[in-house]
Amino acid sequence: MMLSGRMFSKFHVGQVCFVLLLSCANLQAQFVIDTKQWIEQMDMKGGFPDKLLSTRTAVFYDYTLTEKELKDSQEYFQRTGIDGVVYFEADMLTAGKDVARAFGDYLNKREITNIAFIEKSESGYRISITAFNGKESVIDNSQKAWSSSNSILTEVLKDMYRTVSSQQRKLNLLINGQAETSLIVNPILGKRNEFFAIDAKVDPLAVPKTGNEMVDKELEEIFNANYSLKFKLTDPGMSEKEMRKQGLLYVLCVVKTRDGVAKELLGYDMSKSESALVSVTYPAAQQQLKNISSNTPIYKFYFKHIDSQNVFLGTKWDADLTWQEALLNQLRGMKSELRLN
């Protein structure tokens, strides 16, 4: 029997629930934000962090930057006195809330104080520099940042050098000429499982609203049509701690980033370099295979147990191009594997 949101209140709060986890609380409600939205939440006219030239900086860059462009960037950072100790592809940071939390933990452990973003688009380049807020969200809405744009990367780097040099004294003297790259931050704190959580057969599922009326309506329709177990629509922005207080033990998480990056973040074997990845999809009752370019942005849902932080990825890679398709893949795959009605 399927439960509506109203009927759910009849059940004991100690019962286990799955929860659909949405992205950063300080941003407009949606499943996952993109890099541009992430950066543009800041006050771009706020200026440089106060101790930029005496503390460590992490650099998040557009994956389309060439090796030469990355080398030029690090050389200018070194000349300026910005200690860019580690470089990450920017769409890793914005892949989802669990991933951002993992980056927050990593940056704290590495004693990172500042964050630099290097964007690349058809119109040119933009560099934005701000302080790391020391929290899971990494940056706050409307926090101060310095930003500059130009059609030529070296011109943006020169502007950065001239501006910060006129304002701060260079105290970082031992800066590596080549920063660390190709690192992966693991968002999975518990055990990683490539199967579905069997307890879903008896435990109700909580699905937080996004705050977007149209999305929430579609979300409810998908669950009504494809999830035969108990579920409840809940308010957005609930922390895992609060979920646990309310008797919620599981959370359904989502990542959105390039297909290959998503697989790597979630611990799949990426030892082979592949230009396209095979995803199992469910456009109807029967599964089908879909080839998706490794650089194509996708959504991937997975389940997580709040207390243990164990994750349940499902038995097959079921990422897809839209959140609706990806969610249907997860729910229909779960229905098939667990033999649900």
C-alpha positions as YAML, in Angstrom:
chain: A
units: angstrom
residues:
- id: 1
  name: MET
  ca: [0.00, 0.00, 0.00]
- id: 2
  name: MET
  ca: [1.33, 3.47, -0.86]
- id: 3
  name: LEU
  ca: [1.13, 6.25, 1.70]
- id: 4
  name: SER
  ca: [0.51, 9.94, 1.09]
- id: 5
  name: GLY
  ca: [2.28, 12.62, 3.10]
- id: 6
  name: ARG
  ca: [-0.77, 13.01, 5.38]
- id: 7
  name: MET
  ca: [-1.06, 9.28, 6.13]
- id: 8
  name: PHE
  ca: [2.60, 9.01, 7.11]
- id: 9
  name: SER
  ca: [1.98, 10.78, 10.43]
- id: 10
  name: LYS
  ca: [0.20, 7.65, 11.67]
- id: 11
  name: PHE
  ca: [3.47, 5.74, 11.75]
- id: 12
  name: HIS
  ca: [5.86, 5.67, 14.68]
- id: 13
  name: VAL
  ca: [8.70, 8.16, 14.37]
- id: 14
  name: GLY
  ca: [11.21, 5.45, 15.20]
- id: 15
  name: GLN
  ca: [10.61, 3.71, 11.89]
- id: 16
  name: VAL
  ca: [13.40, 3.89, 9.31]
- id: 17
  name: CYS
  ca: [13.04, 6.27, 6.36]
- id: 18
  name: PHE
  ca: [15.00, 7.05, 3.24]
- id: 19
  name: VAL
  ca: [15.50, 10.72, 2.54]
- id: 20
  name: LEU
  ca: [16.16, 12.48, -0.75]
- id: 21
  name: LEU
  ca: [19.07, 14.82, -0.05]
- id: 22
  name: LEU
  ca: [19.27, 18.03, -2.04]
- id: 23
  name: SER
  ca: [22.20, 20.37, -2.49]
- id: 24
  name: CYS
  ca: [23.59, 23.29, -0.55]
- id: 25
  name: ALA
  ca: [21.18, 24.95, 1.88]
- id: 26
  name: ASN
  ca: [22.22, 28.52, 1.13]
- id: 27
  name: LEU
  ca: [21.29, 28.27, -2.56]
- id: 28
  name: GLN
  ca: [18.01, 28.23, -4.46]
- id: 29
  name: ALA
  ca: [16.31, 24.88, -4.00]
- id: 30
  name: GLN
  ca: [17.25, 22.44, -6.75]
- id: 31
  name: PHE
  ca: [18.92, 19.06, -6.97]
- id: 32
  name: VAL
  ca: [22.51, 20.12, -7.68]
- id: 33
  name: ILE
  ca: [23.87, 23.53, -8.68]
- id: 34
  name: ASP
  ca: [26.40, 24.06, -11.44]
- id: 35
  name: THR
  ca: [29.82, 25.65, -11.00]
- id: 36
  name: LYS
  ca: [28.80, 29.05, -12.33]
- id: 37
  name: GLN
  ca: [25.86, 29.29, -9.91]
- id: 38
  name: TRP
  ca: [28.11, 28.16, -7.07]
- id: 39
  name: ILE
  ca: [30.61, 30.93, -7.76]
- id: 40
  name: GLU
  ca: [28.11, 33.67, -8.53]
- id: 41
  name: GLN
  ca: [26.47, 33.41, -5.13]
- id: 42
  name: MET
  ca: [29.45, 35.45, -3.87]
- id: 43
  name: ASP
  ca: [29.94, 39.22, -3.71]
- id: 44
  name: MET
  ca: [32.44, 39.58, -6.55]
- id: 45
  name: LYS
  ca: [33.37, 43.14, -5.58]
- id: 46
  name: GLY
  ca: [34.34, 42.26, -2.02]
- id: 47
  name: GLY
  ca: [38.10, 42.05, -2.61]
- id: 48
  name: PHE
  ca: [40.80, 39.54, -1.72]
- id: 49
  name: PRO
  ca: [40.91, 37.51, 1.52]
- id: 50
  name: ASP
  ca: [42.98, 39.38, 4.10]
- id: 51
  name: LYS
  ca: [45.76, 36.78, 4.43]
- id: 52
  name: LEU
  ca: [45.87, 35.53, 0.85]
- id: 53
  name: LEU
  ca: [49.67, 35.93, 0.56]
- id: 54
  name: SER
  ca: [50.51, 34.25, 3.86]
- id: 55
  name: THR
  ca: [48.21, 31.21, 3.83]
- id: 56
  name: ARG
  ca: [47.35, 28.19, 1.68]
- id: 57
  name: THR
  ca: [44.99, 28.20, -1.30]
- id: 58
  name: ALA
  ca: [43.10, 25.42, -3.11]
- id: 59
  name: VAL
  ca: [42.43, 26.00, -6.81]
- id: 60
  name: PHE
  ca: [39.32, 24.70, -8.57]
- id: 61
  name: TYR
  ca: [39.58, 24.92, -12.36]
- id: 62
  name: ASP
  ca: [37.53, 24.19, -15.45]
- id: 63
  name: TYR
  ca: [38.42, 20.71, -16.73]
- id: 64
  name: THR
  ca: [38.89, 22.07, -20.28]
- id: 65
  name: LEU
  ca: [41.99, 24.05, -19.25]
- id: 66
  name: THR
  ca: [45.08, 22.82, -21.08]
- id: 67
  name: GLU
  ca: [48.29, 21.74, -19.36]
- id: 68
  name: LYS
  ca: [49.90, 24.98, -20.51]
- id: 69
  name: GLU
  ca: [47.06, 27.06, -19.06]
- id: 70
  name: LEU
  ca: [47.37, 25.25, -15.74]
- id: 71
  name: LYS
  ca: [51.13, 25.74, -15.77]
- id: 72
  name: ASP
  ca: [50.76, 29.46, -16.56]
- id: 73
  name: SER
  ca: [48.24, 29.82, -13.74]
- id: 74
  name: GLN
  ca: [50.49, 28.20, -11.15]
- id: 75
  name: GLU
  ca: [53.48, 30.26, -12.30]
- id: 76
  name: TYR
  ca: [51.52, 33.49, -11.81]
- id: 77
  name: PHE
  ca: [50.21, 32.31, -8.45]
- id: 78
  name: GLN
  ca: [53.79, 31.56, -7.41]
- id: 79
  name: ARG
  ca: [55.02, 34.95, -8.64]
- id: 80
  name: THR
  ca: [52.17, 36.70, -6.86]
- id: 81
  name: GLY
  ca: [52.68, 34.84, -3.58]
- id: 82
  name: ILE
  ca: [49.48, 32.77, -3.71]
- id: 83
  name: ASP
  ca: [50.36, 29.32, -2.39]
- id: 84
  name: GLY
  ca: [48.17, 27.12, -4.61]
- id: 85
  name: VAL
  ca: [48.95, 23.82, -2.94]
- id: 86
  name: VAL
  ca: [46.34, 21.65, -4.67]
- id: 87
  name: TYR
  ca: [44.26, 21.78, -7.87]
- id: 88
  name: PHE
  ca: [40.87, 20.12, -8.45]
- id: 89
  name: GLU
  ca: [38.50, 20.11, -11.39]
- id: 90
  name: ALA
  ca: [35.72, 22.49, -10.34]
- id: 91
  name: ASP
  ca: [32.76, 20.29, -11.20]
- id: 92
  name: MET
  ca: [33.95, 17.81, -8.59]
- id: 93
  name: LEU
  ca: [33.29, 20.38, -5.86]
- id: 94
  name: THR
  ca: [29.78, 21.11, -7.11]
- id: 95
  name: ALA
  ca: [28.79, 17.47, -7.69]
- id: 96
  name: GLY
  ca: [26.55, 17.25, -4.62]
- id: 97
  name: LYS
  ca: [26.20, 17.87, -0.92]
- id: 98
  name: ASP
  ca: [28.10, 14.78, 0.20]
- id: 99
  name: VAL
  ca: [30.96, 15.69, -2.13]
- id: 100
  name: ALA
  ca: [31.05, 19.30, -0.88]
- id: 101
  name: ARG
  ca: [31.11, 18.01, 2.70]
- id: 102
  name: ALA
  ca: [34.05, 15.76, 1.82]
- id: 103
  name: PHE
  ca: [35.89, 18.72, 0.29]
- id: 104
  name: GLY
  ca: [35.17, 20.81, 3.38]
- id: 105
  name: ASP
  ca: [36.73, 18.13, 5.57]
- id: 106
  name: TYR
  ca: [39.71, 17.78, 3.24]
- id: 107
  name: LEU
  ca: [40.38, 21.52, 3.07]
- id: 108
  name: ASN
  ca: [40.28, 21.77, 6.86]
- id: 109
  name: LYS
  ca: [42.72, 18.88, 7.25]
- id: 110
  name: ARG
  ca: [45.10, 20.49, 4.73]
- id: 111
  name: GLU
  ca: [44.77, 23.83, 6.58]
- id: 112
  name: ILE
  ca: [43.51, 25.56, 3.45]
- id: 113
  name: THR
  ca: [42.42, 29.16, 4.04]
- id: 114
  name: ASN
  ca: [41.54, 30.43, 0.55]
- id: 115
  name: ILE
  ca: [39.86, 29.14, -2.60]
- id: 116
  name: ALA
  ca: [40.55, 30.23, -6.18]
- id: 117
  name: PHE
  ca: [38.27, 29.41, -9.11]
- id: 118
  name: ILE
  ca: [39.51, 29.45, -12.71]
- id: 119
  name: GLU
  ca: [36.65, 29.36, -15.21]
- id: 120
  name: LYS
  ca: [36.89, 28.95, -18.97]
- id: 121
  name: SER
  ca: [34.13, 29.57, -21.49]
- id: 122
  name: GLU
  ca: [33.65, 30.60, -25.10]
- id: 123
  name: SER
  ca: [33.90, 34.26, -24.07]
- id: 124
  name: GLY
  ca: [37.16, 33.84, -22.14]
- id: 125
  name: TYR
  ca: [38.38, 33.32, -18.62]
- id: 126
  name: ARG
  ca: [37.39, 34.39, -15.12]
- id: 127
  name: ILE
  ca: [39.38, 34.05, -11.90]
- id: 128
  name: SER
  ca: [37.61, 34.44, -8.56]
- id: 129
  name: ILE
  ca: [39.34, 34.26, -5.17]
- id: 130
  name: THR
  ca: [37.63, 34.05, -1.80]
- id: 131
  name: ALA
  ca: [38.09, 32.68, 1.70]
- id: 132
  name: PHE
  ca: [37.25, 29.09, 2.65]
- id: 133
  name: ASN
  ca: [34.47, 29.34, 5.23]
- id: 134
  name: GLY
  ca: [35.71, 26.28, 7.14]
- id: 135
  name: LYS
  ca: [32.34, 24.51, 6.80]
- id: 136
  name: GLU
  ca: [30.73, 21.77, 4.73]
- id: 137
  name: SER
  ca: [29.23, 24.33, 2.36]
- id: 138
  name: VAL
  ca: [32.81, 25.55, 1.51]
- id: 139
  name: ILE
  ca: [31.61, 29.09, 0.68]
- id: 140
  name: ASP
  ca: [28.70, 31.16, 2.00]
- id: 141
  name: ASN
  ca: [26.07, 33.05, 0.07]
- id: 142
  name: SER
  ca: [27.17, 36.67, -0.57]
- id: 143
  name: GLN
  ca: [30.60, 36.21, 0.96]
- id: 144
  name: LYS
  ca: [33.29, 38.60, -0.27]
- id: 145
  name: ALA
  ca: [35.45, 37.67, -3.26]
- id: 146
  name: TRP
  ca: [37.76, 39.23, -5.83]
- id: 147
  name: SER
  ca: [37.02, 38.50, -9.48]
- id: 148
  name: SER
  ca: [38.38, 39.46, -12.89]
- id: 149
  name: SER
  ca: [37.57, 38.41, -16.46]
- id: 150
  name: ASN
  ca: [39.32, 38.63, -19.83]
- id: 151
  name: SER
  ca: [39.35, 36.85, -23.16]
- id: 152
  name: ILE
  ca: [43.06, 36.04, -22.54]
- id: 153
  name: LEU
  ca: [44.04, 34.01, -19.47]
- id: 154
  name: THR
  ca: [47.40, 35.67, -18.94]
- id: 155
  name: GLU
  ca: [45.72, 39.09, -18.84]
- id: 156
  name: VAL
  ca: [43.47, 37.92, -15.98]
- id: 157
  name: LEU
  ca: [46.52, 36.53, -14.19]
- id: 158
  name: LYS
  ca: [48.40, 39.80, -14.66]
- id: 159
  name: ASP
  ca: [45.45, 41.74, -13.25]
- id: 160
  name: MET
  ca: [45.43, 39.43, -10.23]
- id: 161
  name: TYR
  ca: [49.17, 39.93, -9.73]
- id: 162
  name: ARG
  ca: [49.04, 43.72, -9.99]
- id: 163
  name: THR
  ca: [45.99, 44.13, -7.77]
- id: 164
  name: VAL
  ca: [46.92, 41.88, -4.88]
- id: 165
  name: SER
  ca: [50.57, 43.01, -4.93]
- id: 166
  name: SER
  ca: [49.45, 46.59, -4.39]
- id: 167
  name: GLN
  ca: [47.39, 45.59, -1.35]
- id: 168
  name: GLN
  ca: [49.24, 42.84, 0.49]
- id: 169
  name: ARG
  ca: [52.78, 41.91, 1.40]
- id: 170
  name: LYS
  ca: [54.08, 38.61, 0.00]
- id: 171
  name: LEU
  ca: [54.84, 36.28, 2.92]
- id: 172
  name: ASN
  ca: [54.50, 32.91, 1.17]
- id: 173
  name: LEU
  ca: [58.07, 32.36, 0.01]
- id: 174
  name: LEU
  ca: [58.36, 28.59, -0.48]
- id: 175
  name: ILE
  ca: [55.72, 27.95, -3.11]
- id: 176
  name: ASN
  ca: [55.99, 24.87, -5.32]
- id: 177
  name: GLY
  ca: [56.25, 25.54, -9.02]
- id: 178
  name: GLN
  ca: [53.96, 22.60, -9.70]
- id: 179
  name: ALA
  ca: [50.89, 22.02, -7.54]
- id: 180
  name: GLU
  ca: [49.27, 18.70, -6.70]
- id: 181
  name: THR
  ca: [46.66, 17.55, -9.23]
- id: 182
  name: SER
  ca: [44.66, 14.43, -10.10]
- id: 183
  name: LEU
  ca: [43.55, 13.91, -6.50]
- id: 184
  name: ILE
  ca: [40.15, 12.43, -5.65]
- id: 185
  name: VAL
  ca: [38.26, 13.33, -2.48]
- id: 186
  name: ASN
  ca: [36.17, 10.41, -1.24]
- id: 187
  name: PRO
  ca: [32.59, 11.40, -0.28]
- id: 188
  name: ILE
  ca: [31.84, 7.95, 1.17]
- id: 189
  name: LEU
  ca: [32.60, 7.80, 4.90]
- id: 190
  name: GLY
  ca: [31.19, 4.31, 5.54]
- id: 191
  name: LYS
  ca: [31.12, 1.05, 3.63]
- id: 192
  name: ARG
  ca: [30.50, 1.14, -0.10]
- id: 193
  name: ASN
  ca: [27.95, -1.38, -1.39]
- id: 194
  name: GLU
  ca: [26.95, -2.14, -4.97]
- id: 195
  name: PHE
  ca: [23.45, -3.36, -4.13]
- id: 196
  name: PHE
  ca: [20.16, -1.92, -2.84]
- id: 197
  name: ALA
  ca: [19.23, -1.48, 0.82]
- id: 198
  name: ILE
  ca: [16.91, -4.43, 1.53]
- id: 199
  name: ASP
  ca: [15.32, -2.67, 4.55]
- id: 200
  name: ALA
  ca: [13.46, -0.47, 2.08]
- id: 201
  name: LYS
  ca: [10.90, -3.26, 1.84]
- id: 202
  name: VAL
  ca: [9.62, -2.49, 5.34]
- id: 203
  name: ASP
  ca: [10.80, 1.02, 6.11]
- id: 204
  name: PRO
  ca: [9.05, 4.18, 4.87]
- id: 205
  name: LEU
  ca: [10.81, 6.56, 2.50]
- id: 206
  name: ALA
  ca: [11.01, 10.30, 3.18]
- id: 207
  name: VAL
  ca: [11.34, 12.61, 0.17]
- id: 208
  name: PRO
  ca: [12.11, 16.27, 1.04]
- id: 209
  name: LYS
  ca: [10.52, 18.93, -1.09]
- id: 210
  name: THR
  ca: [12.88, 21.18, -3.04]
- id: 211
  name: GLY
  ca: [10.91, 24.38, -2.50]
- id: 212
  name: ASN
  ca: [10.17, 24.53, -6.23]
- id: 213
  name: GLU
  ca: [6.48, 23.82, -6.69]
- id: 214
  name: MET
  ca: [6.82, 22.33, -10.18]
- id: 215
  name: VAL
  ca: [9.76, 20.10, -9.20]
- id: 216
  name: ASP
  ca: [8.03, 18.96, -6.02]
- id: 217
  name: LYS
  ca: [4.88, 18.06, -7.94]
- id: 218
  name: GLU
  ca: [6.88, 16.02, -10.45]
- id: 219
  name: LEU
  ca: [8.85, 14.40, -7.65]
- id: 220
  name: GLU
  ca: [5.66, 13.26, -5.96]
- id: 221
  name: GLU
  ca: [4.21, 11.99, -9.24]
- id: 222
  name: ILE
  ca: [7.33, 9.89, -9.92]
- id: 223
  name: PHE
  ca: [7.12, 8.27, -6.51]
- id: 224
  name: ASN
  ca: [3.36, 7.73, -6.72]
- id: 225
  name: ALA
  ca: [3.79, 5.94, -10.04]
- id: 226
  name: ASN
  ca: [7.01, 4.01, -9.38]
- id: 227
  name: TYR
  ca: [7.45, 3.42, -5.66]
- id: 228
  name: SER
  ca: [5.02, 0.90, -4.16]
- id: 229
  name: LEU
  ca: [6.37, 1.20, -0.61]
- id: 230
  name: LYS
  ca: [5.59, 3.80, 2.06]
- id: 231
  name: PHE
  ca: [6.88, 7.34, 1.54]
- id: 232
  name: LYS
  ca: [6.47, 10.88, 2.80]
- id: 233
  name: LEU
  ca: [7.22, 14.29, 1.31]
- id: 234
  name: THR
  ca: [9.14, 16.35, 3.88]
- id: 235
  name: ASP
  ca: [10.38, 19.92, 4.16]
- id: 236
  name: PRO
  ca: [13.65, 20.86, 2.39]
- id: 237
  name: GLY
  ca: [16.90, 21.78, 4.12]
- id: 238
  name: MET
  ca: [16.70, 19.21, 6.93]
- id: 239
  name: SER
  ca: [20.11, 18.20, 8.31]
- id: 240
  name: GLU
  ca: [21.02, 14.56, 8.79]
- id: 241
  name: LYS
  ca: [21.15, 15.18, 12.54]
- id: 242
  name: GLU
  ca: [17.57, 16.45, 12.49]
- id: 243
  name: MET
  ca: [16.53, 13.57, 10.24]
- id: 244
  name: ARG
  ca: [17.93, 11.15, 12.79]
- id: 245
  name: LYS
  ca: [16.08, 12.88, 15.63]
- id: 246
  name: GLN
  ca: [12.87, 12.34, 13.71]
- id: 247
  name: GLY
  ca: [13.57, 8.65, 13.29]
- id: 248
  name: LEU
  ca: [14.93, 8.87, 9.74]
- id: 249
  name: LEU
  ca: [17.76, 6.40, 9.23]
- id: 250
  name: TYR
  ca: [18.43, 6.43, 5.49]
- id: 251
  name: VAL
  ca: [19.05, 9.17, 2.96]
- id: 252
  name: LEU
  ca: [18.90, 9.02, -0.82]
- id: 253
  name: CYS
  ca: [21.72, 11.19, -2.18]
- id: 254
  name: VAL
  ca: [22.41, 12.55, -5.63]
- id: 255
  name: VAL
  ca: [25.50, 13.65, -7.53]
- id: 256
  name: LYS
  ca: [25.57, 15.66, -10.72]
- id: 257
  name: THR
  ca: [28.78, 16.02, -12.66]
- id: 258
  name: ARG
  ca: [30.47, 14.52, -15.70]
- id: 259
  name: ASP
  ca: [29.78, 10.81, -16.05]
- id: 260
  name: GLY
  ca: [33.39, 9.73, -15.62]
- id: 261
  name: VAL
  ca: [33.95, 12.03, -12.64]
- id: 262
  name: ALA
  ca: [30.79, 10.76, -10.93]
- id: 263
  name: LYS
  ca: [31.92, 7.14, -11.27]
- id: 264
  name: GLU
  ca: [35.36, 7.99, -9.91]
- id: 265
  name: LEU
  ca: [33.97, 9.96, -6.96]
- id: 266
  name: LEU
  ca: [31.70, 7.05, -6.06]
- id: 267
  name: GLY
  ca: [34.55, 4.56, -6.06]
- id: 268
  name: TYR
  ca: [34.05, 2.70, -9.35]
- id: 269
  name: ASP
  ca: [37.06, 1.26, -11.16]
- id: 270
  name: MET
  ca: [38.29, 3.90, -13.59]
- id: 271
  name: SER
  ca: [41.62, 2.27, -14.43]
- id: 272
  name: LYS
  ca: [40.59, 2.09, -18.10]
- id: 273
  name: SER
  ca: [40.36, 5.35, -20.01]
- id: 274
  name: GLU
  ca: [36.95, 5.30, -21.70]
- id: 275
  name: SER
  ca: [35.40, 7.98, -23.88]
- id: 276
  name: ALA
  ca: [31.90, 6.59, -23.29]
- id: 277
  name: LEU
  ca: [30.37, 4.74, -20.33]
- id: 278
  name: VAL
  ca: [27.48, 2.29, -20.36]
- id: 279
  name: SER
  ca: [24.52, 3.13, -18.15]
- id: 280
  name: VAL
  ca: [21.60, 0.82, -17.38]
- id: 281
  name: THR
  ca: [18.34, 2.74, -17.87]
- id: 282
  name: TYR
  ca: [14.65, 2.01, -17.48]
- id: 283
  name: PRO
  ca: [12.67, 4.08, -20.00]
- id: 284
  name: ALA
  ca: [9.92, 1.47, -19.38]
- id: 285
  name: ALA
  ca: [9.63, -1.72, -17.34]
- id: 286
  name: GLN
  ca: [12.53, -3.42, -19.15]
- id: 287
  name: GLN
  ca: [16.11, -2.24, -18.73]
- id: 288
  name: GLN
  ca: [18.09, -0.87, -21.66]
- id: 289
  name: LEU
  ca: [21.72, 0.11, -22.13]
- id: 290
  name: LYS
  ca: [22.71, 3.68, -22.93]
- id: 291
  name: ASN
  ca: [26.15, 4.90, -23.98]
- id: 292
  name: ILE
  ca: [26.96, 8.27, -22.39]
- id: 293
  name: SER
  ca: [30.12, 10.25, -23.08]
- id: 294
  name: SER
  ca: [32.40, 10.34, -20.05]
- id: 295
  name: ASN
  ca: [32.40, 14.16, -20.20]
- id: 296
  name: THR
  ca: [28.61, 14.47, -20.35]
- id: 297
  name: PRO
  ca: [26.96, 15.84, -17.18]
- id: 298
  name: ILE
  ca: [24.72, 13.22, -15.57]
- id: 299
  name: TYR
  ca: [22.72, 12.59, -12.39]
- id: 300
  name: LYS
  ca: [23.29, 9.54, -10.19]
- id: 301
  name: PHE
  ca: [21.22, 8.64, -7.12]
- id: 302
  name: TYR
  ca: [22.39, 6.40, -4.28]
- id: 303
  name: PHE
  ca: [21.21, 5.46, -0.79]
- id: 304
  name: LYS
  ca: [23.07, 6.18, 2.46]
- id: 305
  name: HIS
  ca: [22.55, 4.98, 6.03]
- id: 306
  name: ILE
  ca: [22.81, 8.02, 8.28]
- id: 307
  name: ASP
  ca: [24.32, 6.40, 11.40]
- id: 308
  name: SER
  ca: [26.94, 4.23, 9.67]
- id: 309
  name: GLN
  ca: [27.33, 6.41, 6.56]
- id: 310
  name: ASN
  ca: [27.27, 3.19, 4.52]
- id: 311
  name: VAL
  ca: [26.12, 3.78, 0.93]
- id: 312
  name: PHE
  ca: [24.05, 1.59, -1.40]
- id: 313
  name: LEU
  ca: [24.72, 2.36, -5.04]
- id: 314
  name: GLY
  ca: [22.48, -0.27, -6.62]
- id: 315
  name: THR
  ca: [23.62, -3.27, -8.62]
- id: 316
  name: LYS
  ca: [24.30, -1.41, -11.88]
- id: 317
  name: TRP
  ca: [25.58, 1.98, -12.99]
- id: 318
  name: ASP
  ca: [22.27, 3.76, -13.67]
- id: 319
  name: ALA
  ca: [23.23, 7.42, -14.18]
- id: 320
  name: ASP
  ca: [21.26, 9.41, -16.72]
- id: 321
  name: LEU
  ca: [21.02, 12.80, -18.40]
- id: 322
  name: THR
  ca: [18.16, 14.26, -16.31]
- id: 323
  name: TRP
  ca: [17.28, 13.92, -12.64]
- id: 324
  name: GLN
  ca: [13.91, 12.45, -13.61]
- id: 325
  name: GLU
  ca: [15.49, 9.69, -15.72]
- id: 326
  name: ALA
  ca: [18.16, 8.96, -13.13]
- id: 327
  name: LEU
  ca: [15.62, 8.74, -10.33]
- id: 328
  name: LEU
  ca: [13.40, 6.44, -12.40]
- id: 329
  name: ASN
  ca: [16.41, 4.25, -13.14]
- id: 330
  name: GLN
  ca: [17.13, 3.92, -9.43]
- id: 331
  name: LEU
  ca: [13.52, 3.24, -8.42]
- id: 332
  name: ARG
  ca: [12.78, 0.82, -11.26]
- id: 333
  name: GLY
  ca: [16.07, -0.98, -10.80]
- id: 334
  name: MET
  ca: [15.31, -1.31, -7.10]
- id: 335
  name: LYS
  ca: [11.81, -2.61, -7.89]
- id: 336
  name: SER
  ca: [13.25, -5.24, -10.22]
- id: 337
  name: GLU
  ca: [16.08, -6.38, -7.96]
- id: 338
  name: LEU
  ca: [13.98, -6.55, -4.77]
- id: 339
  name: ARG
  ca: [10.97, -7.99, -6.62]
- id: 340
  name: LEU
  ca: [8.59, -5.27, -5.49]
- id: 341
  name: ASN
  ca: [5.02, -4.92, -6.77]
...
